[in-house]
Amino acid sequence: PKHIIEAAKKALDEGKTGYTPAAGIYELREAVAEYISESRGVDVKPKEVVITVGAKMGIFASLIAFLDPGDEVVIPSPTYPAYEGVTKFVGGVPVTVKLREERGFSPSGEEIASAVTDKTKAIVINTPGNPTGGVYSREDIEAIYEVAKKKDIVVISDEIYEHIIFDGKKHVSALSIGDKEHTVLLGGFSKSWSMTGWRLGWVIAPEKVADKVAKVQLNSASCPASFVQYAAIAALKGPWDDVWKMVKEYEARRNLIYEEVNSIPGFSMIKPAATFYAFPNVSKLGVKSSKLADMLLNEAGVALLPGTSFGAEGEGYLRISFATSRENIKKGMKRIRDFVKEKFF
């Protein structure tokens, strides 16, 4: 949005180009605290906010803050691969729980509970979810917190897609259901404000955890870019018109790709509830999703990802981004349809 770009220019013109505190400038931490407090109905203080170099730094720093070698992390999957990757990087053990299509890719509380052991330190959830486009139900999040509180483990909730949600639904935040003591909330500016290259996210956590997250960032990236932080204040303060306009367009593209995907022989898909990803089931074609993705790229000229890029539980699926024009969606879907008809039917 233009007002964010103008705020960045203003900060540059004013010479706001030096280092900032590792946890971010106070003004932005305060703005994020106000936003989270209002949207989640929970009182969040600026000292409980860390501004990170993208939400991915938030994932990295949060897991490092909690994990020792051998500790387990329960991860509903298929999901964003950084959770499993960072867990392994710090010597932890990822324990995956399959997200099932018939449940709208919302996890079963019973299956989460059965995956928790005495070695479990965290449960990582992503709602709305990448790659599935699924949204966790309130009941499933409540069931996760029943386990977390009983076992005294933390829920790390990545809610980066919180605004890109369709059909009049409202985002249900883990922080609104759980409690601050057992929650680390991740978010950022990349998706809702299309600020992917600006690299700015946030972590909301109890003060002692937030201090550890800030120390990880201090000793890796130092701090987020100063002028970007001032631009982010403008993003939160608004206007938000461009955000809602973008979400409306994404919903129209979601409707289009839903119809297109389900017209392809051997493909089926439930309608994504959120994000800008379609996650069609292609298991009826009888070919590994990685091989199918390669074939579509090399022979049909369509770039997408196999479900296994998001965990072994993604076998039999493809992830298609519809963060492109409706015209391109139609072209891409036609290429896939023609290819599938020629090769498999």
N, C-alpha and C positions, 0 to 999 in steps of 0.2 A: 504493500500500500504506500501511496505517495507520501503521506504524512510521516511515515517511518523513515523513508529515505531522506526527507527534509530534516528530520531530527538528527540523523547521522551526519548530514552535511554541516548542520549548525554546530554540533559537537566538535567536528574537525576544525571548523573555522575558529572555534573558541579555544583550540589547542588542547582539547581533552584527548590526548594521545599517549599518555604515560601509563605506567603500571597502576593497577588498582589493588586494593586488598584481595587476598586470595579468594575470599568468599564473595567478592563482588562489591560494587559501590552500595553504600547504605540506602541511597534513594531507590535503587531498583529492588533491593531486598525488601524494603518497606512496601513498595508497590506490589510485589509478588505476594507478600504476606497479606496485604489488604484484599487482593484478588482471591486468594485461596480461602481466606476467612469467610468472605462473602459467598463464594460459590459452593463451599463445602459445609458451611454452617459450623465451623470449628475455629476457635481462636488461635491464630498462628502469629507468632512474634517474628520480627526481622532476624533475630538471633537464631531462629530455627530454619532459616533459608540460606542456602548456598547457591550462588549463581555459577553455573558450570560451562565449560567450553563444549557446548552441545549436550543434549540429553545422554549421549553415549558416555561422556565423561562421568555423568551422574551414575550410570550403571556400573562403570568401572570402579569409581571411588567408593560407592556404597558397598559393593561386594568385598572389596579389599578391606573396608572398615570392619566387616563382620566375620570374615572367614579366616580360619587357620587351616593348614594342610589336613586333609582327611574329613573336614566338615562337609555335610551334605546340603544341597540346595534342591528343593522340589520345584520343578518347572513344568507347567502344563505346556504341551507341545502338539502340533507344530507352532513355533513362535519365532520371534526375532532371535537370530543366532548368537547375538552378543552375550546373552545371559549364560548360555552353556559355555561359550568360549572363554569368557572372563572367569567363570567358576573354575574351569580346568587350569587356566593360566596361573591362578593363585594357589593351586594345589587342592582345590575343593573337588567334590564329587557331585555332578549333576544327576538328579533322579527325575526322569521324565514321566509325566502322566498324560495319556493320550486324550486330546481334545476330539470329541466325536461330532461328526456332522449332524447326526440325528438330535443332538442336544444344542444345535446352533453354535457349536464350538465354544460352549461354556462348560467349565470343568465340573465334574461330579465331586461333591464334598466328601463322599465316602471313599472315592479313589484317592483324593488328596490325603485324607486321613490315613489310609492304608500305606501310603508312600512315606509317611513321616516316621522317623526313628529317633533314638536318643542322640544320634549324630546330626540331626537336622538343625541348621542354624537359620534358614530363611526359606520362604516360599515366594517365588517371583511370579507375578501375574501381569498381563498386558491386556488392558481393556479400555477402549476398543482395540481389537487385536490385528496385528500384522503376523501372518499373511492372510488370515481367514476372513477378515472383515466381521468377525463375530463380536458380540457384546456380552459380557458376563451378566447373568441375572443377579438381582439383589439377593435372592435366596442362596445362590451358590457362593457369593462373596461372604454372606453371613456364616455359611458352613465352614468356609476357609478360616474365618476369624475364631470360630469355636475351637478349632484345632490349634490355631496359633496362640490363643490365650491359655489354653489348657497346658500346652507344652512350652509356653513362654518363648516362642520364636517370632521373628519379625516377618511381616509381609511387605515386600518391596513391590510397589504398584506403579507400573509404567503407564501413564495416562496421556501420552503425547498426542493421541488422536481424539481427545475428549470432545472437541467441537464438531468433528466431521462425522456426524451421526444423523441418521435419516428417519423418515416416516413420523416426524413429530416426537420422537423419543428424546428423553433427557439422559444425560450422562449420569451414571451411578458411580460415585467415587468411593474407593476403599476407605479413604480418610473419613468420609461421612458415616460409614458403617462401623468401622473398627475404632481404635483409639490411638492417640498420638504415640503412646509408649510402644506399641507393637507395629507401627507403620512408618515406612519410608516412601514418600510420594515423589515420583519423577514426572517432569513435564518440560515444556520448552516452547520455543517460538518457530521451529522449523516448519511444522505442518499447518497450524491454524493461520499463521501470517506469511506463509511461503518464504521463510527466511532460512532456507536450508544451508546456504553458503555462509551465513553470518555466524553460525556455530554458537548458539546460546541456549542453555537449558537451565533447569533449576532442580534442586533437591530440597524437600521439606522433611525434616527429621528432628527428633529430640535433640536438644542443644549439644549434649555430649557426642552424639553421632555426627551432627552437623560439623562440629569442630574437627572430627577425624576426617570427614569428607573434604573439608577445606585444606587440611594438611596434605592429603593425597594430591589434590590439585596443585597446591603450592610447590610440591616437589616433583611435579611432572610438567604441567603446562603453565605454571606460575599463576596466571589469572586470565579471565576472558578479556577480549579487546575492549578497551575503555569506551570508545565512541559508540560501539555496538550496544553497550549497556544503556547508554543514554537514549538510543533509538528504541530500545525495548521498553523503556518507560512510556514512550509515546504509543507503542503498540497496545500496551495494557490500558492506558488512559483513553484510547479511542480517537476518532470514531471506529466502530466495528463494522460498518456497512460493508466493506470489502470482504470481510470474513464470511458474513452471512450470504453475500452474493456468490462467493466461491462455493460454499457448502450446497447452495441451491443448484448450482451447475453440476457439482459432483453427483448430486442425487439424480439429476437427469441423465448423466452418463451411466450411473449405476443401473438405472432402469433400462437403458439402451443395451448395455453389455449383458445384462441378465437375459433379455430376450434373444440376443445374438448367440450367446453361449449355449442356451438350451435348444437352439435350432441346429446345432452341430451333431451329427450322428456319433454316438459313443460318449458324448459329453453330457454331464448333468450338473446343476449347481443350485444350491439354495440362495435366496436373494441376500447379498451382503447387507448387514444392518448398519455398517459404518465403514470408515476409512475410504481409501480409493483403490482398493484391491478386490479383484474377483478371484475365487479359489475353486475352480471347477474340478469335479471328480471325473477322472479319465480312466479309471480302473477297468472299465468295460473294453477298452482297446487292447488290453493284454500286453502292454509294453511298459517297461520301467519309465517313470516320469522323467528321469534325467536323459534317457535316450530320446524320448519324445520331444523334450525341449530342444535338444541338439538338432533333431530332424527339422523341427519347425523353424529354427534359426537358419540352418544351412540350405534347406530345400524350399522353404516357403517365405523366408525373409522376415520372420516375425520373432522379435526378442521377448522372451518371458523367462520365468524361473521354474525349475522343477520344485515340487513340494518338499523334496528331501533337502533343499537348501535351508530349510527351516526345521530340520530334525528328521530322524528316521520315520517318525509318525506321519510325515507329509507324503509318504509314498502313495502313488495313485492320484495325486493332485498336481495341478499347475497353479502358479500365481501369476495373474495378469494385472498390471497396473493400468487403471483408466485415468491417470493424470495426464491426459492428452486430449486433443479435440475429438468431438463426436465423429467428424469426418475420418480421422485416423482410426478411431475405434471400428467404424464400419469397414474400412479397408483391411485392417488387420484381421478382423473376424471373417471376412470373405476369403482371405488367403488361407486361414486355418481351415475353414469349412471345405474349400476346394481341395486342399491337401489331404485332409482326413478322408474325404469321399474317394479320392483317387487311390490312396495307399491301403485303406482298411475296409472299404466296402465295394 
